Amino acid sequence: MILSLKGQPVTNYTYLLDNGINVKTAHCWNHVWVQQTYDALKPGDQATPLSVNIRTLGDLISSSAYKLQSAGKEVKLQGVAPGTYDLKLTFKLSGKPGTLSFVVGNIVIKPKTKTSVSVTLYDYQILIAEAPGTNNGLSSYESNVNSYKGSIDQNVNRGILSFYAKGKHDAKITPNDATSETKGKIKPGTYDILISIAISGQRHEVWLENFLMKPDVNYKIGTNLNGGVILYSGVMNDAKTISLYPAGTAAQQGGKATPDKTREIISYDNIRLTSSCPPGSYDALVNFGGTKYEWRKSIMVQTGVRSEVK
């Protein structure tokens, strides 16, 4: 995940649980937003010309810390000289114990200027529960996915599990007893586990690398998307689909509302049922009767909230 905003690249993104599991994602909604602004330095800010505001969406971290760095070495904030630096952020996870960290580059300290850096973190929360079981020496596993903490739609968003030899993602291993795509038993060992989550035609991939599975232990593997949910609650019975676009798309398009697949973020068919959605601000294009389209502007989706399109 390499992301940037206004010239601040995000690198060295690491999501590591204390039990040795390395979490990696592909084609997912997780994101880091960074914004850097400048103001005239006030007399009381002379010693620390940098302020950092950190925000996380949903349930993910319990605490955070940051360090200013130059060439990989820590630099004291007090009285720091003008120049360009890196900002390393480290978070303690609130679910399974572990840490998440990354580096924000191109942090600029200017003479007689206060630099303010705003960082917003959004990622999935991995929850792994272990309990003794009677499995004839095998390891039992079960996967579930939630749109957000406390949501009850895990039956809609299934987390299909695939097992691979550690470090060999081309060597898929068949479980000893697969009750379903999300539940079964497997020989104890250390695996790289792939969680595949299908949401309205999008395939999300979450890797749990270096996962040690012990004999006669039951593992419940939960994935909290930390998103929101969206549905159509209008009175028009011929409403068929909702397609989400970046906020402002309707005004930029002008004229007659029409689909634009090059800008579409995601589209939903079962619109009267709640569907998982990444947090953000959108313009929604509603399809009526298969041929008529109308914009619904500035639809806000928040983590843990049900958003309605009317």
N, C-alpha and C positions, 0 to 999 in steps of 0.2 A: 504494500500500500504506500505509494509515493504521491503525496498530495501537496498542493501549494495554493496560496491566495495572496495576491499583491506582493509576489516576490519572495515569500517565505517558504522554502522547500521543507518537507517533512521526510526524514530518513531514519534508518535504524529502528524501525517499528518492531518492538518485541513484546510478546504476550506469553508469559511463562508462569505456569503454576508451580507451587512449591514441591509438588510430588514429581516434578520432572517433565510434565506434559507441556509441550510447546504448541500453542494455538496459532494456526495460520488460516487465513480466509482468502477466498477467491470469488469474484463475481458477487460480492456482498454489498450491503448498504453502508457499512461502517465508513466513517469519515473523520477527518480532522480539519477544522476551520481555524485559520490564523489571521489576525489583523494587527497591524502595527501602526500606531499614530504618534504624533509628536506635539508637544506644547512647550511654551516658554518655561524655563526652569525657575521655580520660585525659590526664595531664600532658604526655606525649610527643606528643599529637595536636593541641596547641593551634595550631600553625602551619598545619596542613592538615586541616581538619575534614571532608574529603571523600575517600572512597576509591572507585575504580571497578574492578570485576572484569568483564572481557570474555571471552566464550567464543563460538567459532564451531563449527558442526557440519559435519564433512566437509572437503573441499578447496575453499577459497575465497579466503582471505587469507594474506598473508605477514607483515604487521605492522599495528599499530593505534595510533591516537593520539586524544586527546580534549582538548577545551577547554571551560571553563565560560564561558557567555555571559550577558549582560544586554542586552536590546534590540538583539541582533545584534552586540554588541561583546564582545571577549574580556575576561574578568575574571581576575585573578591568583588562583590557589588559595591561596597563602600568606596567611593572615590575612584571608580573605574574610569579609565582614560577613554576619550572618544575613539571610535573604531567600529569594526564589524565583527560580530561574535556569533557563536552558536548558543542555543538555549536547550539544555537537556532537562526533560520533564520525566519524573518517575512517580508512578501511582501504585498504591497498595490496593489489591482487589478486595471487593466486599463479599464475593461469593466464596468459591474455593480459594484458599490462601494462595497468594502469588503476587507478581508484579507486572505492570505494563509500563513501557517506557518508549520514548522516541526523542529525536533531536530536531529542533526547529532552527533552520539556518538563516543567515542574512539579517541578524538582529543588529540594527545600527544605533550606536550611541553618538549623538552629535554634541558639539560644544554648546553649553548654556541651554540645553534642551532636555526635557523630560520625555523619555521613550515609554510608551504604554503598549504592552502586548496582550492581546485577548486571544485565548485558546479555548476552543470548544471541542470536546471529544465525544464521539459516538461510536460505540462498538457493541457487539453481542456479549452477553454474559454467559459463561459456561459454568454449570452447576453439576457436580459429580458427587453422588451419594453412594457410600459403600456399606454393606451390611452382610453379616454371616449368612450362608445359605447351605442347603443340602443339595448338591448338584453332581454327586458321584465324581468328584474331583475336577469338574469343569467350572468355568466362569460363566455366570449368568449376566445378561445385559438387557437393557431396555432404554429406548430413546423417546423423548418428548420435546416438543417445541411450543413455546408460548410467544404471542405477539409482544407481550409485556408482562411484568410481574403481576400475578393474580388473574391474568386473563384465562378464559376457559376454552379457547379455540384450538387447543393442541391437536385435536382430531382432524382439523382442516390442514394445518401445516405439519406434515409428517417429517421427521428426521430419519431418513433411511440410512442405515449403517452399512459400511463396507470395510472389511478388514484387510490390511496389507502387512507384509513383512516389514520390520523396521527399516526405514531408509530405502525401501524398494516399492515405489508406487505403481510399478508395472507387474507386481506379483500379488494378485488378489487371492485371498484365502477364504475358502468356504467354511462357514461355521459348522460345528458338529451337529447342532440341532437348532435350525432356524424356524421358530414358530411363525414369524412374519418378517417383513423387511425392517422392522423396528425392534424386534425382540427375539431372544434365543440364547444359546449356550455355545461356548467355544473353548478349545483347549487353552489352559493357562499359558501366558507368555507375554512378550512385549510387542505391541503392534503400533502401526500408524493407522488410525481410524478416520475414515472419511464420513462426515455427516452431510448428506445431500438433502436440501430443502427446496421443494418446488412451490413457488408462489406466483400464481397468475402467469404462467409461462416463463418465469425467470427461475434459473437454477442456481441456488446459493450453495457454496462448498465451504465447509468448515473442517479443517484437519486437526486432529488431536494426535500429535506425533509423540512417540516414546511413551505410550500408554501401557503401563504394567498391569496385567490382569492376573489376579491370584486365584488359586483353586478354592472352590466352595465359598466364593464371595459373589454377592449380587451387586451389580453396578447399575445405577439409574443415571443416565446422562441427559441432562437438561440443557436446552439452548433457549435463552431469553433474548429475543430479537430487539428488545428495548425500543420497539416502534409504537405506532398507534394503530387504530383500525378505521376503515372508511366504508361508507355504504351510501346508497341512494335512498332518500326518505321523501322524495317529492310525490306529487299526486298523479303524475303522468304515467299511465299504465304501459305506454309503448316505449318507455325508456329501456334501452338494451345494454349499453356499455358506458363506462366512465373511463376516460383516458386522462392521465395527469401529465401536465407540461410545466416547465419552469414558470414561476410567477412573472407576469408581464407579457407572456406569449400572445394572449388575446389582443392586447393593444398593439403589439408589433404586427400581427397579422392583418388586422383591420378588415373591413368589408365582411363578406360572408364567412361564417365559421366553417372550417374544413379541417380534416385530419392532416397531420404532418408527421409521418413516421420517423423522420430524421431528428425530430425534437421530442418525441414522445418518451416519457420516463417509464411508465407502466400503464397497462390497461386492464380493467376488470370486467368480467362477464356476469358473474353472479352478484349483481349490484345491490340487491335487497338483503344480502347477507353481509356480515362484517368481514372485511378482508384486511390482512396485514398491510401496513404501509409505512415507509420510512418517514421520520419527522421532517417537516419542512413546509414551505409556502408554495402553493401550486395554483395554476389555472386549470380547471377541470373542463374537459370537452365531453358533453353528454350526447349520445347518439339516440335519437328518437325514431322509431319505425324503420331503422336501417338506412335511411337516406337523409334525414334532417339532423343538423347538429346545432347545439347552443353552448356558449361558454358560461361557466360559473367561475367568477374571478376570485382570487385571493382566498383560496381554501387553505386553512391552517391545520396541519396535522402535528399533534404533540404526542410525546411519549406517554403511554398510559391513558390516552384519551380517545373517545369515540367521536369521529368527525363525520358530519352529515352533509351530503350534497342534495340540494332540493331543486 
